[in-house]
Amino acid sequence: MSRAQAESVIKNIIREIGQECGAKGQAVSETLVAFMVKAVVLDPRNQFNVDRTLTKSDVQKLIKLCVDRLLDPKSLSLDTIKMQVYFDMNYTSRGEFLDEHRRVLESRLAPVSREITDSRARTREELESLYRKTVSFLVLRSGLGSPTDITTVRETTAALQSVFPQSELSTFLSLNKRDKERQLNELTMIVTGIRLFNKDCGKGGDCIDDLPAILNEAVPATCKHIESELQDSQQLAYSYTALIEKLDSKDNLGRDHEIHPHLLKKALYNVRQHEAFLQMIVSDVITCAQQVEKLQKELGARMEQLKSTVKAKTAVPTAQVFVSTKEYTGLSLSNYWSGFQDEMVLLSILSNIVTHLRPFQGNLSELLPQRDIEPLLEGEEVRSDEERMKGTAGERINPSEYKKQDWLFPETTVNFDRLPLQYRGICGYTLVEKDGLLLSGNPSIGILKHKEKYYIFSSKVAACAFAANPDEYIALIAEKAKQCAELIQLLELHHQFASASHYAEAKAGDMLMVKPITKSDSSTQTDTHIVEPNIVKSYEWNEWELRRKAIKLVCIHCYTNLDMEVC
């Protein structure tokens, strides 16, 4: 079967699964269905051979398995997969968020801009109408008020007339389309700057929201809210981990329990994935806070600089106003204000993502209610990741015992805390030996570098066992992920499953480029004068000096010939 035929078959399978789910009252996205198809095919328990063409019975079996899993209302595994798909489809980098926002804004303003640039106004009424449209465009483009607000329109018109009076429309109309668009953008920046300056001076701008003040309240509030949700997920993760360890202990083996360890592990995967996503968003919110602080300082400095330019002057020449406005107000103030607007947009998007992640944990309280969890945890120590690290603080690998392997430590490795750890910092040994239990590793024990990848462990025993046969453990972890598809993204195993790629791997280029730089004591001696010196004192590299010497030689030659003729 050709590649095109295979893709056609897969598309038909995805479409049929979606239709069956829809017929049963459950709408599913094609992305979710595609992920589920890959998960079912990868799972060795389903006995699909990916090296041969699927038969008709294979296709029907695949469709049934996918539909059954997609329609399971009590599946924590499905909740986690849905969370992963949602996050991948809605989360991206700061730059791409802002680029997309600007594209949407430009597309909405395109009809208004086109109406201005395509205008062929000739009469006085047409020119006045064009000028009013320009004012409306500037208000919309700047985001400072509404074009239906009389005060906003008056302030914008006054600011525009100071740098672009209506008499200049004839010159504007003579420009080509691209130059018109460029001038509109420049006028937007200049007028925005003038209005912001006037607001700061207390001369209008009542309709302009105080974005710095709003952000100073919104950023900490948003960060606090997300951190609260993050702590809730972490606390659940610690409780589930402690309970799994208790139920898997020798004292509890063979006993019947109301809560099965398998269900607890599925719940653990769910909250750990939620925790990982929230940590990414918290990091973005902190970046917003840093950017807001930077913008406020720079905006304040520019405002003071502009005020000193026009200080104690009852009237400023038009040329000077235009130059000052363009340099300080138009370009600087407008850009800084756009920065504040960008942070508002980012904060709104990130808050919206956090809100939409919450429903994917809806089954936790129903399948694992606290009234059933708390009695089982009585007398048990519920330790956080930090407390577990403190418990293994004295454990450390002796690198001299591993001559053929590289071990990295904080004091000998630059960028140690930025290394791209495998399995998102989870101990691979524990994952295999404890049947899918997730324990965070302790970097102070030592990080194993194996085939240009970096592995971290929860104890020295785990580190030694994994280092004895790393390839076997890596293969076993991949097999575990095939049976629990949510682990592929949670543990970032996409390099082992080429067909299942996701956003985070594609966008983590900066992180993956971080290389450890190990430090060691060494000395060296460089020989001096290895090659015999060959200095040509008459060498000249300067072209103009060579020309000067050439002219001098010509002059000498001419004078010599002249003296000979006189003689």
C-alpha positions in Angstrom: 0.0 0.0 0.0 1.4 3.4 -1.0 1.8 6.2 1.5 -1.2 8.1 0.0 -3.4 5.1 0.2 -2.4 4.5 3.8 -3.2 8.1 4.7 -6.6 7.8 3.0 -7.4 4.6 5.0 -6.4 6.3 8.3 -8.5 9.4 7.5 -11.5 7.1 6.8 -11.0 5.3 10.1 -10.8 8.6 12.0 -13.9 9.9 10.2 -15.9 6.7 10.9 -14.9 6.7 14.6 -15.9 10.4 14.9 -19.3 9.6 13.3 -20.0 6.7 15.6 -19.1 8.7 18.6 -21.3 11.5 17.4 -24.2 9.1 16.7 -23.9 8.1 20.4 -24.1 11.6 21.6 -20.4 12.3 22.2 -18.7 14.9 19.9 -14.9 14.3 19.6 -12.3 16.2 17.7 -10.3 14.6 14.9 -7.1 15.3 16.9 -8.4 13.3 19.8 -9.5 10.5 17.6 -6.2 10.4 15.8 -4.3 10.2 19.1 -6.6 7.4 20.3 -6.0 5.5 17.1 -2.3 5.7 17.6 -2.6 4.7 21.3 -4.7 1.6 20.5 -2.4 0.5 17.7 0.7 1.0 19.8 -0.7 -1.0 22.8 0.8 -4.6 22.4 -2.2 -6.0 24.2 -4.4 -5.2 21.2 -2.2 -7.3 18.9 -2.0 -4.9 16.0 1.0 -5.6 13.7 2.1 -2.2 12.4 4.4 -3.8 9.8 1.6 -5.2 7.8 -1.5 -3.8 6.1 -4.6 -3.8 8.3 -7.3 -6.2 7.2 -11.0 -5.4 7.2 -11.4 -7.3 10.5 -8.5 -5.3 11.9 -10.1 -2.0 10.9 -13.4 -3.0 12.5 -11.6 -4.1 15.7 -9.6 -0.8 15.8 -12.8 1.3 15.3 -14.6 -0.6 18.1 -11.7 -0.3 20.6 -11.3 3.4 19.9 -15.0 4.1 20.2 -15.3 2.1 23.4 -12.4 4.1 24.9 -13.6 7.4 23.7 -17.1 6.8 25.2 -15.9 5.6 28.6 -17.3 8.3 31.0 -15.3 7.1 34.0 -11.9 6.8 32.4 -9.1 8.8 34.1 -6.8 7.8 31.3 -9.1 9.4 28.7 -9.4 12.5 30.9 -5.6 12.8 30.8 -5.4 12.3 27.1 -8.1 14.9 26.5 -6.2 17.3 28.7 -3.0 16.7 26.7 -4.8 17.2 23.4 -6.5 20.4 24.6 -3.2 21.8 25.9 -1.3 21.0 22.7 -4.0 22.6 20.5 -4.3 25.8 22.6 -0.9 26.5 24.1 2.1 27.9 22.3 5.0 30.3 23.0 4.6 34.0 23.9 5.8 35.1 20.5 3.3 32.9 18.7 0.4 33.9 21.0 1.1 37.6 20.2 1.7 37.0 16.5 -1.7 35.3 16.3 -3.4 38.1 18.2 -1.9 40.7 15.9 -3.0 38.7 12.8 -6.6 38.6 14.1 -6.5 42.3 14.9 -5.1 43.1 11.4 -7.7 41.0 9.7 -10.5 42.8 11.6 -9.1 46.2 10.7 -8.3 45.3 7.1 -11.7 46.4 5.7 -11.4 49.8 7.4 -7.8 50.2 6.3 -8.7 49.2 2.7 -11.6 51.7 2.6 -9.1 54.5 3.5 -6.3 53.4 1.2 -8.6 52.7 -1.8 -10.4 56.1 -1.4 -10.6 58.4 -4.4 -12.1 61.3 -2.5 -12.2 64.6 -4.4 -15.0 66.8 -3.0 -14.9 68.6 0.4 -17.5 66.3 1.8 -15.7 63.2 0.7 -12.4 64.4 2.2 -14.1 65.2 5.5 -15.6 61.7 5.5 -12.2 60.2 4.8 -10.7 62.1 7.6 -13.4 60.9 10.0 -12.7 57.3 8.9 -9.0 57.8 9.5 -9.8 59.0 13.1 -12.0 55.9 13.6 -9.2 53.7 12.3 -6.6 55.2 14.6 -8.9 54.7 17.6 -9.5 51.1 16.7 -5.9 50.4 15.9 -4.6 51.9 19.1 -7.2 50.3 21.4 -7.5 53.5 23.4 -11.3 53.9 23.7 -14.2 53.4 21.4 -14.8 55.2 18.1 -18.4 55.7 19.2 -17.3 57.7 22.3 -17.5 61.5 21.6 -14.6 62.4 24.0 -12.4 59.8 22.5 -13.1 61.0 18.9 -12.4 64.6 19.9 -9.1 63.8 21.6 -8.0 61.6 18.7 -9.0 64.3 16.1 -7.1 67.0 17.9 -4.0 64.9 18.2 -4.2 63.9 14.5 -4.7 67.5 13.4 -1.5 68.6 15.2 0.6 66.3 13.0 -1.6 65.6 10.0 -4.1 68.4 9.2 -6.9 67.7 6.8 -5.2 69.8 4.2 -2.5 67.0 3.9 -5.1 64.5 2.6 -4.4 65.4 -1.0 -0.7 64.5 -0.5 -1.8 61.3 1.3 -4.1 60.3 -1.6 -1.3 60.7 -4.1 0.8 58.0 -2.4 0.7 54.3 -3.5 -1.2 51.8 -1.4 1.8 50.5 0.5 3.0 54.0 1.5 -0.5 54.8 2.6 -0.6 51.8 4.8 2.8 52.6 6.2 1.8 56.2 7.0 -1.4 55.0 8.7 0.6 52.8 11.0 3.0 55.7 11.7 0.1 58.1 12.4 -1.4 55.5 14.8 1.8 55.4 16.8 2.2 59.2 16.9 -1.4 59.9 17.8 -1.4 57.2 20.4 1.8 58.7 21.9 0.2 62.2 22.0 -2.9 61.0 23.8 -0.9 59.0 26.3 1.3 62.1 27.0 -1.7 64.3 27.4 -3.2 61.7 29.8 0.0 61.7 31.9 -0.1 65.5 32.0 -3.7 65.4 33.2 -5.0 67.0 30.0 -7.6 64.4 28.9 -7.4 60.6 28.4 -10.2 59.8 30.9 -11.4 57.1 28.5 -8.0 55.4 28.4 -7.7 52.5 30.8 -4.7 52.6 33.2 -3.2 49.4 31.9 -0.1 49.5 34.2 -2.3 49.8 37.3 -4.6 47.1 36.1 -1.7 44.7 35.3 -0.1 45.4 38.7 -3.3 44.0 40.3 -4.1 41.3 37.7 -0.7 39.6 37.4 -0.2 38.8 41.1 -3.8 37.8 41.5 -3.6 35.5 38.4 -0.3 34.0 39.7 -1.7 33.4 43.1 -4.8 31.7 41.7 -2.7 29.4 39.4 -0.2 28.6 42.2 -3.2 27.6 44.4 -4.4 25.2 41.8 -0.9 23.9 41.4 -0.6 23.2 45.1 -3.9 21.3 45.0 -2.7 19.1 42.2 0.7 18.6 43.9 -1.0 17.6 47.2 -3.1 15.1 45.4 0.0 13.7 43.7 1.8 13.3 47.1 -1.3 11.6 48.6 -1.7 9.2 45.7 2.0 8.4 45.7 2.0 7.6 49.4 -1.1 5.4 49.0 0.4 3.5 46.1 3.5 2.8 48.0 1.4 1.6 51.0 -0.7 -0.7 48.9 2.3 -2.1 47.0 4.2 -2.8 50.2 4.9 -6.3 51.4 2.5 -5.9 54.3 -0.4 -5.2 51.9 0.3 -7.7 49.1 -2.5 -10.1 48.5 -5.1 -8.1 50.4 -8.3 -6.8 48.9 -8.7 -3.0 48.9 -11.5 -0.8 48.1 -9.2 1.3 45.8 -7.1 -0.6 43.3 -3.5 0.6 42.8 -4.1 0.7 39.0 -6.8 3.3 39.5 -4.5 5.3 41.8 -1.7 5.3 39.2 -4.1 6.6 36.5 -5.1 9.3 38.9 -1.5 10.1 39.6 -0.8 10.5 35.9 -3.7 12.9 35.6 -2.6 15.2 38.5 1.1 15.0 37.5 0.2 16.1 33.9 -2.0 18.9 35.3 0.9 19.9 37.5 3.3 20.0 34.6 1.0 22.2 32.5 0.3 24.6 35.4 4.1 25.0 36.0 4.5 26.0 32.4 1.7 28.6 32.7 3.1 29.9 36.0 6.4 30.4 34.4 4.7 32.4 31.6 2.8 34.6 34.1 6.1 35.3 36.0 7.6 36.4 32.6 4.6 38.7 32.2 5.3 40.2 35.6 8.9 40.8 34.7 7.9 42.4 31.4 5.3 44.7 33.0 7.9 45.9 35.5 10.4 46.6 32.7 7.8 48.4 30.6 6.8 50.6 33.5 10.3 51.7 34.2 11.0 52.5 30.5 7.7 54.2 30.0 8.3 56.4 33.0 11.7 57.4 31.8 10.4 58.3 28.4 7.6 60.4 29.8 10.1 62.4 31.9 12.3 62.8 28.9 9.5 64.2 26.8 8.3 66.5 29.6 11.7 68.0 29.9 11.7 68.7 26.2 8.5 70.8 26.4 8.9 72.1 30.0 8.2 75.7 30.6 7.3 76.4 27.0 3.9 78.0 26.3 4.2 77.2 22.6 6.5 74.8 20.7 7.2 75.1 17.0 5.3 72.7 14.8 8.5 71.1 13.5 9.9 70.6 17.0 6.6 69.1 18.2 6.5 66.7 15.3 10.1 65.6 15.8 9.7 65.2 19.5 6.4 63.5 19.2 7.7 61.1 16.6 10.9 60.2 18.4 9.6 60.0 22.0 5.8 59.8 21.9 5.1 58.1 18.6 7.7 55.5 18.6 8.5 55.0 22.3 5.3 55.6 24.2 3.1 53.8 21.6 5.4 50.8 21.7 5.5 50.6 25.4 1.7 50.9 25.6 1.4 48.1 23.0 3.6 46.1 25.3 1.1 46.5 28.1 -1.7 45.5 25.8 0.2 42.4 24.8 0.7 41.4 28.4 -3.1 41.9 29.0 -3.8 39.6 26.1 -1.3 37.0 27.3 -2.7 37.0 30.8 -6.2 36.6 29.5 -5.2 33.6 27.3 -3.3 31.9 30.0 -6.1 32.3 32.6 -8.5 30.9 30.0 -6.3 27.8 29.5 -6.1 27.2 33.2 -9.9 27.4 33.5 -10.4 24.9 30.7 -7.9 22.4 32.2 -9.9 22.1 35.4 -12.7 19.9 34.0 -10.3 17.2 33.0 -10.0 16.4 36.6 -13.7 16.0 37.1 -13.7 12.2 37.6 -11.1 12.3 40.4 -13.4 13.4 43.1 -16.0 10.9 42.0 -13.8 7.9 41.6 -11.4 8.7 44.4 -13.4 10.7 47.0 -11.4 12.2 49.9 -13.6 10.2 52.4 -12.1 7.0 51.0 -8.6 8.3 50.7 -8.1 9.8 54.2 -8.8 6.6 56.2 -6.2 4.7 54.2 -3.6 7.4 54.8 -4.0 7.4 58.6 -0.6 6.9 60.2 1.2 7.2 56.8 3.7 9.9 56.0 2.7 11.9 53.0 6.0 13.4 51.7 6.4 16.1 49.1 9.0 16.0 46.3 11.2 18.3 48.3 11.0 16.2 51.4 11.9 13.1 49.4 14.9 14.9 48.0 16.0 15.9 51.5 15.7 12.3 52.5 18.2 11.3 49.9 20.5 14.3 50.3 23.4 12.2 51.6 23.3 9.7 48.7 25.7 10.4 45.9 27.2 8.4 43.1 31.0 7.8 43.0 31.9 8.5 39.4 35.2 6.7 39.8 33.2 3.4 40.0 31.9 4.1 36.5 34.8 4.5 34.1 32.7 4.1 30.9 29.9 6.4 31.9 29.5 10.1 32.5 28.0 11.4 35.7 27.2 15.1 36.1 27.1 17.0 39.4 26.2 20.6 40.3 29.7 21.7 41.2 31.4 20.3 38.1 28.8 21.2 35.4 27.8 24.5 34.1 24.0 24.8 33.1 23.4 21.9 35.5 19.9 23.1 36.4 18.9 23.7 32.8 19.7 20.2 31.5 16.9 18.6 29.4 16.2 15.7 31.8 14.6 12.6 30.4 11.1 11.6 31.5 10.4 15.2 32.8 12.7 14.6 35.8 10.9 11.3 36.8 13.0 8.3 37.9 13.0 5.7 35.2 14.1 2.9 37.4 11.2 3.4 39.8 8.8 3.6 36.9 9.8 0.1 35.7 10.3 -1.6 39.1 7.2 -0.2 40.7 4.9 -0.8 37.8 4.4 2.7 36.7 4.9 4.7 39.9 6.1 8.2 39.3 8.8 9.5 41.6 10.8 12.7 41.0 14.5 12.3 40.8 17.1 14.0 43.0 19.8 15.8 40.9 22.3 15.9 43.8 22.7 12.1 43.6 24.1 12.5 40.1 22.8 12.8 36.6 23.7 10.0 34.2 24.6 11.0 30.6 23.8 8.2 28.3 23.8 8.6 24.5 23.6 12.4 24.8 20.5 12.1 27.1 20.3 12.8 30.8 18.7 10.6 33.4 17.9 11.4 37.0 17.0 9.0 39.9 15.1 9.0 43.2 17.9 7.1 45.1 21.4 5.9 44.8 20.2 2.3 44.5 18.0 3.3 41.6 20.9 5.1 39.9 23.2 2.1 40.2 20.7 -0.3 38.9 19.7 1.8 35.9 23.3 2.5 35.1 24.1 -1.2 35.0 21.8 -1.7 32.0 20.3 1.6 30.8 19.2 0.4 27.4 17.1 -2.3 28.9 15.3 0.1 31.2 14.8 2.6 28.4 13.1 -0.1 26.3 11.0 -1.2 29.3 9.8 2.4 29.9 8.8 2.6 26.2 6.8 -0.6 26.5 5.1 0.8 29.6 4.2 3.9 27.7 2.6 1.8 24.9 0.2 0.4 27.5 -0.5 3.8 29.0 -0.7 6.2 26.1 -0.9 9.3 28.4 2.7 8.5 29.5 4.0 9.4 26.0 3.4 13.0 26.5 3.7 13.1 30.3 7.2 11.6 30.1 8.1 13.3 26.8 8.8 10.1 25.0 8.0 11.4 21.5 11.5 10.7 20.2 10.7 7.0 20.7 7.3 7.2 19.1 7.9 9.2 15.9 4.2 9.1 14.9 3.2 10.9 18.1 4.7 14.4 18.1 3.4 17.3 20.2 3.9 21.0 20.6 6.2 21.0 23.5 8.9 18.9 21.8 8.7 21.1 18.6 9.0 24.3 20.6 11.6 23.3 23.1 14.5 24.1 20.8 16.1 26.5 23.3 16.0 24.0 26.1 17.3 21.1 24.0 20.2 23.2 22.8 21.5 23.5 26.4 24.7 21.4 26.8 26.5 20.6 30.0 29.9 22.1 30.3 31.9 20.1 32.7 34.7 21.7 34.7 38.0 20.2 35.8 41.5 21.3 37.0 44.1 21.2 34.3 47.2 23.1 33.2 49.1 23.5 29.9 52.2 25.2 28.5 52.2 27.0 25.2 55.6 27.2 23.4 56.6 30.7 22.2 58.1 31.5 18.8 57.2 28.1 17.3 57.8 29.6 13.8 60.7 31.7 12.9 59.7 35.4 12.7 59.5 36.8 9.2 58.7 40.5 9.6 58.8 42.5 6.4 59.2 46.1 7.6 58.4 47.6 4.2 55.0 45.8 4.0 52.1 48.2 3.7 48.4 47.2 3.8 46.8 50.7 3.6 45.6 51.4 0.0 45.8 55.1 0.5 49.4 54.9 1.8 50.3 52.9 -1.2 48.8 55.5 -3.5 50.7 58.2 -1.7 54.0 56.4 -2.2 53.2 55.8 -5.9 52.5 59.5 -6.4 55.7 60.4 -4.6 57.7 58.0 -6.8 56.0 59.6 -9.9 56.9 63.1 -8.7 60.5 62.1 -8.0 60.7 60.5 -11.5 59.3 63.7 -13.1 61.6 66.0 -11.2 64.6 63.7 -12.1 63.8 63.9 -15.8 63.3 67.6 -15.6 66.7 68.1 -14.0 68.3 65.9 -16.7 66.7 68.1 -19.5 67.9 71.3 -17.8 71.4 70.0 -17.6 
